[in-house]
């Protein structure tokens, strides 16, 4: 886990890849099971946003836009 925001409400992991595969989501998935954050996000160099179960995989620019708009931590 790279960042925990909002009193544990948002778990964020940062990956440099253009395509994040499922094995790279294991640590975040384990954190979700143990801590039950409201949001779980992987920030990456992918070109499109997508969901893998409870995890949002976001391009870094989309993440920053949502963060600045106040949509990540409420």
Secondary structure, DSSP 8 states (H G I E B T S, - for coil): --EEETTTTEEEEE---SS--GGGGHHHHHHHHHH--SEEEEEES-SS-EEETTEEEEEHHHHHHHHHTT-S--
